């Protein structure tokens, strides 16, 4: 079976080529994003494999259908980039990787918190330049602070378990509460407004959809505790970025650790070091000393990549063999 990969990077090729020895699919890797222009390249393929920043809207789906594509395999958990209902109308099946490593994401949250709070990024650069001053590097003890976790799925629960080791007070918000986890992990569910007003640190660990788009907007940012840190490893659209910039400028928000950005598809996963950054909002974010921006690397561990490759190729194999699709998006 021929599979066309879009937005393929070297780490994709390495891990998928290794895993594909067990499946023997004919894989073609394309570095460009899937969009209305590159969709023409899918002619002759029954399956396309896409990533977080590929655009699979109605126009693209029409072209995929015309080219004979019957399966779209998302090598990620989120599926906000694809029009699922329209895919169903065209009888194109969509599979995803619902779980690859909640530990990878949760541990990246902790890395962002510690780096942002203790100014590790600033200290690293200073020392390399021979500057051993400690001025401007004061952080705070995590011990005894309140951390608000928005989203208590698998990633959220792993994060809470790690946070408990710092002896922090964990409160959480989720539309669908896990009462068993609340009891076992020792956190407390509260309403979103209470979480924002009480937390010294807020972490977003939820998917992006119509309901959660700009969940953290101007009004909710203003509700947050003075000097609080906000961490986002979910999707960029969870935060209204322009409002976040205003709150950072005013000093109300103490810092932001972001692994995602609203318009990241034009920049993330690419080397832009020799180009002018044309996104004024992204450029503004990068000027703040109390903002850490990583390029959607929370998932980037050997274990997570291996699980992504195995789950994706197994789903394609199940489709080929006309077996039930365990990870079908419905």
Rosetta blueprint (number, residue, H / E / L):
1 X L
2 X E
3 X E
4 X E
5 X E
6 X L
7 X L
8 X L
9 X L
10 X H
11 X H
12 X H
13 X H
14 X H
15 X H
16 X H
17 X H
18 X H
19 X H
20 X H
21 X H
22 X H
23 X L
24 X L
25 X L
26 X E
27 X E
28 X E
29 X E
30 X L
31 X L
32 X L
33 X L
34 X L
35 X L
36 X L
37 X L
38 X H
39 X H
40 X H
41 X H
42 X H
43 X L
44 X L
45 X L
46 X L
47 X E
48 X E
49 X E
50 X E
51 X L
52 X L
53 X L
54 X L
55 X L
56 X E
57 X L
58 X H
59 X H
60 X H
61 X H
62 X H
63 X H
64 X H
65 X H
66 X H
67 X L
68 X L
69 X L
70 X L
71 X E
72 X E
73 X E
74 X E
75 X L
76 X L
77 X L
78 X L
79 X L
80 X L
81 X L
82 X E
83 X L
84 X H
85 X H
86 X H
87 X H
88 X H
89 X H
90 X L
91 X L
92 X L
93 X E
94 X E
95 X E
96 X L
97 X L
98 X L
99 X L
100 X L
101 X L
102 X H
103 X H
104 X H
105 X H
106 X H
107 X H
108 X H
109 X H
110 X H
111 X H
112 X H
113 X H
114 X H
115 X H
116 X H
117 X H
118 X H
119 X L
120 X H
121 X H
122 X H
123 X H
124 X H
125 X H
126 X H
127 X H
128 X H
129 X L
130 X L
131 X L
132 X L
133 X L
134 X L
135 X L
136 X L
137 X L
138 X L
139 X L
140 X L
141 X L
142 X L
143 X L
144 X L
145 X L
146 X E
147 X E
148 X E
149 X E
150 X E
151 X L
152 X L
153 X L
154 X H
155 X H
156 X H
157 X H
158 X H
159 X H
160 X H
161 X H
162 X H
163 X H
164 X H
165 X L
166 X L
167 X L
168 X L
169 X E
170 X E
171 X E
172 X E
173 X E
174 X L
175 X L
176 X L
177 X L
178 X L
179 X H
180 X H
181 X H
182 X H
183 X H
184 X H
185 X H
186 X L
187 X L
188 X E
189 X E
190 X L
191 X L
192 X H
193 X H
194 X H
195 X H
196 X H
197 X H
198 X H
199 X L
200 X L
201 X E
202 X E
203 X E
204 X E
205 X L
206 X L
207 X L
208 X L
209 X L
210 X L
211 X L
212 X L
213 X L
214 X L
215 X L
216 X E
217 X L
218 X H
219 X H
220 X H
221 X H
222 X H
223 X H
224 X L
225 X L
226 X L
227 X L
228 X E
229 X E
230 X E
231 X E
232 X E
233 X L
234 X L
235 X L
236 X H
237 X H
238 X H
239 X E
240 X L
241 X H
242 X H
243 X H
244 X H
245 X H
246 X H
247 X H
248 X H
249 X H
250 X H
251 X L
252 X L
253 X E
254 X E
255 X E
256 X E
257 X E
258 X E
259 X L
260 X L
261 X L
262 X L
263 X L
264 X H
265 X H
266 X H
267 X L
268 X L
269 X L
270 X L
271 X L
272 X L
273 X L
274 X L
275 X L
276 X L
277 X L
278 X L
279 X L
280 X H
281 X H
282 X H
283 X H
284 X H
285 X H
286 X L
287 X L
288 X L
289 X L
290 X L
291 X E
292 X E
293 X E
294 X L
295 X L
296 X L
297 X L
298 X L
299 X L
300 X L
301 X L
302 X H
303 X H
304 X H
305 X H
306 X H
307 X H
308 X H
309 X H
310 X H
311 X H
312 X H
313 X H
314 X H
315 X H
316 X H
317 X H
318 X H
319 X H
320 X H
321 X L
322 X L
323 X L
324 X L
325 X L
326 X L
327 X L
328 X E
329 X L
330 X L
